[in-house]
Amino acid sequence: MPVQVSTNEPEQVVRRREWFVFLFLTFVVAPATAVAIVGSYGLAVWIFQMVAGPPTG
């Protein structure tokens, strides 16, 4: 079932808002999420190595 949004906003305003949301997600949220994931993994490895010791070769 398609969702209909009944607004009185002109289509140009809606398109501009959609572009803003797209650019915000692309250039702010996605990179921030990637940095947070990689940083969390690095922190987890660092803490693990403090407890278990460095890797042996």
Secondary structure as GFF3:
##gff-version 3
##sequence-region A 1 57
A	DSSP	alpha_helix	11	24	.	.	.	ID=ss1
A	DSSP	pi_helix	25	29	.	.	.	ID=ss2
A	DSSP	alpha_helix	30	52	.	.	.	ID=ss3
###
